[in-house]
Every structure is written in structure tokens, then in C-alpha cells.
Amino acid sequence: MPIPDEERFEAHLKQFRPLAPEPLPVAGSVHPARGMLVVWAGAAAVVAILAGIVALRVHTQRVGVAGTTNSPATPDLVADRGPLTMRSADALMVKAPSLKAMVDDMAFRPQTVPLPKDKLSAVGVLGKEKIKL
């Protein structure tokens, strides 16, 4: 009489013996010099970041005290600037005394693109229009 597949499969599963797990690594197996190198590199990175923050703060305070900021209150500086680019936005970020002053300066920039004499500005036309509500 032939053995059914289910019984053969059950006999095969009974032969299964799990393997013993490998031992866990010892906690002190890291080379001590490598660990100290990581600590020193981390400390150096923290010192470099702090030095950068202090330098930026000192530079920002000097610019604010000297009165050379590019704020909307100084119309002579506003009129001389070109279009807003990544470079000019970065320069504004460095020179502005505060985040609010920088955003205001970027938002209220005058348009420096001259229009030909035969063209009209849509904003200029709408500004002249009288609307009664």
C-alpha cells in the first residue's frame, strides 16, 4: 500500500532539527581607538557649527549697527538693485537685520524692467481705473 503525500510530508517535518544560534557579539569588541576617533570627530563638528553661528551673528550685528542694510526704508538702495535671483536673495539674507526685514525687502521690490513707449503695463492701467463698489 502506497504512503499518501500527507504522511510523507509529516514524516519529513518530523526530521527537522533547528540549528543552534550563533553566539552574540561581545559589547566591548569595538576597537577603542576607533571609538575615540568618532567622539573627536563629533566634537570637532559641534565646535565648527558653533563657530559658524557666532561668526554669522557677529557679522549680522555689525551690518545692523553700521546702517548698511538693504531695507525698504532706503529708497536709493532699492532703486539700484536688479531682478531677484538666488544670489541676491542670499545677499539679502546675510545683510538683513531680521527675517521680517528680509521678507519685506524681497516682497516690495520695484519692477526695474522698462516698458517700450508703445506698450502699457496691465498693473498701471488697472491702477488708473476708478471702480465704484
Contacts in CASP RR format, 6 or more apart in sequence:
PFRMAT RR
TARGET T0000
AUTHOR 0000-0000-0000
METHOD contacts of the structure
MODEL  1
MPIPDEERFEAHLKQFRPLAPEPLPVAGSVHPARGMLVVWAGAAAVVAIL
AGIVALRVHTQRVGVAGTTNSPATPDLVADRGPLTMRSADALMVKAPSLK
AMVDDMAFRPQTVPLPKDKLSAVGVLGKEKIKL
59 94 0 8 1.000
60 94 0 8 1.000
60 97 0 8 1.000
63 69 0 8 1.000
63 94 0 8 1.000
63 95 0 8 1.000
63 97 0 8 1.000
64 97 0 8 1.000
68 95 0 8 1.000
69 95 0 8 1.000
69 96 0 8 1.000
69 97 0 8 1.000
69 101 0 8 1.000
70 77 0 8 1.000
70 78 0 8 1.000
70 81 0 8 1.000
70 91 0 8 1.000
70 92 0 8 1.000
70 95 0 8 1.000
70 96 0 8 1.000
70 105 0 8 1.000
71 77 0 8 1.000
71 96 0 8 1.000
71 97 0 8 1.000
71 101 0 8 1.000
71 104 0 8 1.000
71 105 0 8 1.000
72 78 0 8 1.000
72 104 0 8 1.000
72 105 0 8 1.000
72 108 0 8 1.000
78 105 0 8 1.000
78 109 0 8 1.000
78 110 0 8 1.000
79 110 0 8 1.000
79 112 0 8 1.000
81 88 0 8 1.000
81 109 0 8 1.000
81 112 0 8 1.000
82 88 0 8 1.000
82 112 0 8 1.000
83 112 0 8 1.000
83 113 0 8 1.000
84 106 0 8 1.000
84 109 0 8 1.000
89 106 0 8 1.000
92 102 0 8 1.000
92 105 0 8 1.000
92 106 0 8 1.000
93 102 0 8 1.000
96 102 0 8 1.000
96 105 0 8 1.000
115 121 0 8 1.000
END
